[in-house]
């Protein structure tokens, strides 16, 4: 029983020591980018009403939510996705605001994944939402923020793949597909199941031109040149408008100087029902999953009573940290480099010294030397915790013994040289 109390449930984990410091540092770097673009931080509750995340609004199925009941028997869920929660919040507090609204967040989300998927059930997401602007400029701003945020974390080799929800929808409309067939095809294309797509198309009464369009769809990924190739596949006004939008975004990314990080995947078909325009994901090596997902959801807020376009994204912080670790990219963190070790008789001097260092923006740990412990014990502790120096104050503390943990040198320095 005692042993079991030390373990966490399946799908969650402790984060401590240097890993926790790196996580906080990465989160702050990302948020700093959002703030530079003028985004305001918001927080939403850890749990919401179940209906907030129904199949038309949420990104996970019913079985993947952690559900429970309040005392009034309302069904509640731990938040599996941030976008519907932000949409609810905006509709409640900004109903009459018609100007563009820029919001960002750092939150934990919860998905009851099955154990064989090997994914955490509690993850950290940070992201941004631009509400009230349906322009290509808004799409490009979000994409630029994604790229610059990832750059700030230290990642150098990553790619943002962009698609458009209306391109696939335009092709299915042109082919005259019903809703269930469209959903089956979407799932096959999302899984890059070429043979499954062929089999489904063979069972449908569609033109040969439409059949070839869908078979070619999964091969349309790469540079912006794919956009012009895609124009040859369709005469659908909806699909062609989607391509024009992506071409305009490409020009804007060139203006940002970030087009090298962008590629296009016309076969990208998100399972999220609320996406209406561009959809995108970011990938890097060292992790088997995407590190960013996002897109435009112009009709989601209507479900909460506010008619407003929106575009947003979420960065999977845990995946970013995994990529940084596997790519051996160091994350600079601020930590205490100095241990002030003192005898009880020198406590006032030790307090003065610690306060002096902190007033200069330095990080320092103060520790009284306990009877029975050797100085070497404290040196080992400081070394294990990546400190560089031990300042030892004995007697009245008028003399400080400075111990360099890197080269092992010791110097006796008057206390006045530190604080005066």
C-alpha positions in Angstrom: 0.0 0.0 0.0 2.8 2.4 0.9 4.6 1.6 -2.3 1.5 2.3 -4.4 1.1 5.7 -2.9 4.4 6.7 -4.5 3.2 6.0 -8.0 1.1 8.1 -10.4 -1.9 6.8 -12.3 -1.3 5.5 -15.9 -1.0 8.3 -18.4 0.3 11.1 -16.0 3.8 11.7 -14.7 5.8 13.9 -12.3 8.1 16.6 -13.8 10.9 17.7 -11.5 14.4 19.0 -11.2 16.1 20.2 -14.4 13.2 19.0 -16.6 10.7 21.1 -14.8 13.0 24.1 -15.1 13.4 23.5 -18.9 9.7 23.2 -19.3 9.0 26.5 -17.6 11.8 28.2 -19.7 10.3 26.8 -22.9 6.8 27.9 -21.9 8.0 31.4 -21.1 9.8 31.7 -24.4 6.7 30.8 -26.3 4.5 33.1 -24.3 7.0 35.9 -24.8 6.5 35.6 -28.5 2.7 35.8 -28.1 3.0 38.9 -26.0 5.2 40.6 -28.5 2.4 40.3 -31.0 0.0 41.9 -28.6 -1.9 38.7 -27.4 -3.5 38.9 -24.0 -3.3 35.9 -21.6 -6.5 34.2 -20.4 -7.3 31.1 -18.3 -10.3 28.9 -18.5 -11.4 26.3 -15.9 -9.9 22.8 -15.8 -13.4 21.3 -16.2 -16.4 22.4 -18.1 -19.9 21.2 -19.0 -19.8 18.1 -21.2 -21.9 19.8 -24.0 -19.1 22.3 -24.6 -17.1 19.5 -26.3 -19.7 17.7 -28.3 -18.8 16.1 -31.6 -19.5 19.3 -33.6 -17.3 21.4 -31.3 -14.6 19.2 -29.8 -11.6 17.3 -31.0 -12.0 14.1 -29.1 -14.7 11.4 -28.9 -17.0 10.8 -26.0 -14.9 7.8 -24.7 -11.8 9.9 -24.7 -13.1 12.4 -22.1 -12.8 12.2 -18.4 -16.4 12.6 -17.2 -17.8 13.1 -13.7 -20.8 14.7 -12.1 -21.4 17.6 -9.8 -23.8 17.7 -6.9 -26.6 18.7 -9.2 -26.0 15.7 -11.4 -24.6 17.8 -14.3 -22.1 16.0 -16.5 -18.7 17.7 -16.4 -15.5 16.8 -18.2 -11.8 17.6 -17.7 -10.9 19.9 -20.5 -9.7 17.8 -23.5 -9.3 20.8 -25.9 -8.7 24.5 -25.6 -10.5 25.9 -28.6 -14.1 25.3 -27.6 -13.3 26.6 -24.1 -11.9 29.8 -25.5 -14.8 30.1 -27.9 -17.3 29.8 -24.9 -15.3 32.4 -22.9 -15.2 34.9 -25.8 -18.9 34.5 -26.5 -19.6 35.2 -22.8 -17.4 38.1 -22.2 -16.9 39.7 -25.6 -20.3 39.2 -27.2 -20.7 42.8 -28.3 -17.0 43.4 -29.2 -16.7 43.5 -33.0 -13.0 44.4 -33.2 -10.3 41.8 -33.6 -9.4 40.1 -30.3 -6.1 38.4 -29.6 -5.9 35.9 -26.8 -3.3 33.3 -25.7 -3.1 30.7 -23.0 -1.0 28.1 -21.2 -3.2 25.2 -20.0 -3.3 21.5 -19.2 -5.6 19.3 -21.2 -6.9 15.8 -20.5 -7.6 13.0 -22.9 -8.5 9.5 -21.8 -6.3 7.7 -24.4 -6.0 3.9 -24.4 -2.8 2.6 -22.9 -1.5 1.1 -26.2 -1.3 4.5 -27.8 1.6 5.4 -25.5 0.4 9.0 -25.1 0.1 11.0 -21.9 -3.4 11.6 -20.7 -2.5 15.0 -19.2 -0.5 17.3 -21.4 0.4 21.0 -21.5 -0.8 23.2 -24.4 0.1 26.8 -25.1 -1.5 28.6 -28.0 -3.2 31.7 -29.4 -6.5 32.6 -30.9 -7.3 35.6 -33.2 -11.0 36.3 -33.1 -12.9 38.6 -35.4 -10.6 38.7 -38.4 -11.2 36.5 -41.5 -8.4 37.8 -43.6 -5.4 36.1 -45.1 -3.3 38.5 -43.0 -4.7 36.9 -39.8 -3.9 33.4 -41.1 -0.3 34.5 -41.9 0.1 36.2 -38.5 -0.7 33.0 -36.7 1.6 31.0 -38.9 4.4 33.5 -38.3 3.8 33.2 -34.5 4.0 29.4 -34.7 7.4 29.6 -36.5 8.9 32.3 -34.3 7.7 30.6 -31.1 9.4 27.3 -32.2 12.5 29.2 -33.1 12.5 30.8 -29.6 12.5 27.4 -28.0 15.7 26.5 -29.8 14.3 24.3 -32.5 15.9 25.0 -35.9 14.8 22.1 -38.1 11.0 21.9 -38.3 8.3 22.4 -40.9 4.8 23.8 -40.9 2.5 21.9 -43.3 -0.6 23.8 -44.5 -3.8 22.6 -46.1 -7.3 23.9 -46.5 -10.5 22.3 -45.3 -12.5 23.6 -48.3 -10.3 22.0 -50.9 -11.4 18.5 -49.9 -15.0 19.6 -49.3 -15.0 21.3 -52.8 -13.8 18.0 -54.4 -16.5 15.9 -52.6 -19.2 18.3 -53.6 -18.1 18.2 -57.2 -18.2 14.4 -57.0 -21.7 14.5 -55.5 -20.7 12.4 -52.4 -23.1 12.0 -49.5 -22.1 12.8 -45.9 -21.1 9.3 -44.8 -19.1 8.6 -47.9 -17.3 11.9 -47.5 -16.4 11.0 -43.9 -15.2 7.5 -44.8 -13.0 9.0 -47.5 -11.7 11.7 -45.2 -10.6 9.1 -42.7 -8.9 7.0 -45.4 -7.0 10.0 -46.8 -6.0 11.2 -43.3 -4.5 7.8 -42.7 -2.8 7.9 -46.2 -4.6 4.6 -47.0 -4.1 4.7 -50.8 -5.6 1.2 -51.4 -8.6 2.0 -49.2 -9.2 5.2 -51.1 -9.1 3.2 -54.4 -11.5 0.6 -53.1 -14.0 3.2 -51.8 -13.9 5.2 -55.1 -14.5 2.1 -57.1 -17.7 1.6 -55.2 -19.0 5.0 -56.0 -20.7 6.3 -59.2 -18.4 9.3 -59.8 -16.7 10.6 -62.9 -13.2 9.4 -63.8 -12.0 12.9 -63.5 -13.2 13.1 -59.8 -11.7 9.6 -59.2 -8.3 10.7 -60.4 -8.5 13.9 -58.4 -8.9 12.0 -55.1 -6.2 9.5 -56.0 -3.8 12.4 -56.8 -4.8 14.3 -53.6 -2.5 12.3 -51.3 0.5 13.0 -53.5 0.0 16.8 -53.4 2.4 17.8 -50.7 5.6 19.8 -50.8 6.4 23.3 -52.0 4.0 26.0 -53.1 4.3 24.6 -56.7 1.8 22.0 -55.6 -0.9 24.7 -55.5 -0.7 25.3 -59.2 -0.8 21.5 -59.8 -3.9 21.2 -57.7 -5.7 23.7 -59.9 -5.7 21.1 -62.7 -7.7 18.7 -60.6 -10.9 20.6 -60.2 -13.4 23.2 -61.5 -15.1 23.5 -58.1 -15.4 27.2 -57.1 -15.0 26.2 -53.5 -11.8 24.2 -54.0 -10.3 26.9 -56.3 -11.0 29.6 -53.8 -9.2 27.6 -51.2 -6.2 27.4 -53.5 -6.2 31.1 -54.1 -6.3 31.7 -50.3 -3.2 29.4 -49.9 -1.4 31.2 -52.7 -2.0 34.6 -51.0 -0.7 33.1 -47.7 2.4 32.0 -49.4 3.1 35.6 -50.5 2.6 36.8 -47.0 4.9 34.2 -45.5 7.6 35.4 -48.0 7.0 38.9 -46.7 7.6 37.7 -43.2 10.8 36.0 -44.4 9.6 32.7 -43.1 8.5 30.8 -46.2 11.3 28.3 -45.9 9.5 26.8 -42.9 6.3 26.3 -44.8 5.1 23.5 -47.1 1.7 22.5 -48.4 -0.3 19.3 -48.1 -3.6 19.4 -50.1 -4.3 15.9 -48.7 -4.5 17.3 -45.1 -8.0 16.6 -44.0 -8.5 17.3 -40.3 -10.9 15.2 -38.2 -11.8 18.3 -36.2 -15.3 19.2 -37.4 -15.0 22.9 -36.6 -12.2 23.8 -39.1 -13.5 25.8 -42.0 -10.4 27.3 -43.7 -6.7 26.7 -43.5 -5.5 23.8 -41.4 -1.9 23.2 -40.4 0.5 21.1 -38.4 4.1 21.5 -37.4 6.6 18.6 -37.3 10.2 18.1 -36.3 12.4 15.1 -36.0 12.8 13.3 -32.6 9.1 12.9 -32.0 6.6 10.7 -33.8 3.8 13.2 -33.5 3.0 16.8 -34.5 4.2 19.6 -32.2 1.6 22.2 -33.3 -1.9 21.9 -34.7 -4.2 24.7 -35.8 -6.6 26.2 -38.3 -9.5 28.5 -39.0 -12.9 27.9 -37.4 -15.1 30.7 -38.6 -18.4 29.1 -37.5 -17.5 27.6 -34.1 -18.4 30.8 -32.1 -21.9 30.8 -33.7 -22.6 27.7 -31.6 -22.1 29.8 -28.5 -24.2 32.7 -29.9 -21.5 35.0 -31.3 -21.1 35.3 -35.1 -17.4 35.9 -35.5 -14.6 34.3 -37.6 -11.5 33.0 -35.8 -8.2 31.2 -36.3 -5.9 29.7 -33.8 -3.3 27.0 -32.9 -2.0 24.9 -30.0 1.6 24.0 -29.3 2.1 20.6 -27.6 4.7 21.6 -25.0 5.5 18.0 -24.0 6.3 17.1 -27.6 8.5 20.2 -28.1 10.5 19.2 -25.0 10.9 15.7 -26.3 12.2 17.0 -29.6 14.6 19.4 -27.9 16.0 16.5 -25.8 16.4 14.1 -28.7 18.0 16.8 -30.9 20.4 17.5 -28.0 19.4 21.2 -27.9 20.2 22.9 -24.6 17.5 25.0 -23.0 19.1 27.8 -21.0 17.6 28.0 -17.5 18.2 30.4 -14.6 19.2 28.6 -11.4 21.2 29.2 -8.3 24.9 29.1 -8.8 25.9 29.9 -5.3 25.4 28.1 -2.0 25.9 30.3 1.1 26.8 27.9 3.9 27.1 29.4 7.4 27.5 28.6 11.0 24.7 29.6 13.3 26.9 32.4 14.7 27.2 34.0 11.2 23.5 34.0 10.3 23.1 37.8 10.1 26.1 38.1 7.8 24.7 35.2 5.7 21.3 36.9 5.4 23.0 40.1 4.3 25.1 38.3 1.7 22.1 36.4 0.3 20.0 39.6 0.1 22.9 41.4 -1.6 23.2 38.8 -4.3 19.4 38.7 -4.9 19.3 42.5 -5.2 21.7 42.2 -8.1 19.5 39.7 -9.8 21.6 36.7 -8.8 20.3 33.3 -7.6 21.6 32.1 -4.3 20.7 29.4 -1.8 21.4 29.9 1.9 21.8 26.9 4.2 22.9 26.7 7.9 25.5 24.1 8.6 24.0 21.4 10.8 25.9 19.7 13.5 27.3 16.4 12.4 27.5 17.3 8.7 30.8 18.0 7.1 31.5 20.8 4.6 32.1 18.2 2.0 28.5 17.0 2.3 27.3 20.5 1.4 29.8 20.7 -1.5 28.5 17.5 -2.9 24.9 18.7 -2.6 25.8 22.0 -4.4 27.7 20.1 -7.1 24.8 17.6 -7.6 22.5 20.6 -8.1 24.7 22.2 -10.7 26.0 25.0 -8.5 29.5 26.5 -9.1 30.5 28.1 -5.8 30.1 27.5 -2.1 30.7 30.6 0.2 31.3 29.4 3.7 30.9 31.7 6.7 32.2 30.5 10.0 32.6 32.3 13.4 31.1 35.8 13.1 31.2 35.6 9.3 33.8 38.3 8.8 35.8 36.0 6.5 34.2 34.2 3.7 35.8 31.0 2.4 35.0 30.8 -1.4 35.1 27.3 -2.7 35.1 26.9 -6.5 33.4 23.6 -7.3 34.8 23.6 -10.8 38.5 23.7 -10.1 38.5 23.0 -6.4 40.3 26.2 -5.4 39.6 27.9 -2.0 40.1 31.6 -1.2 39.6 33.5 2.1 37.9 36.8 1.3 36.8 39.5 3.7 33.0 39.8 4.0 33.2 43.5 3.2 34.5 42.8 -0.3 31.2 41.2 -1.1 28.7 43.7 0.3 30.5 47.1 0.6 
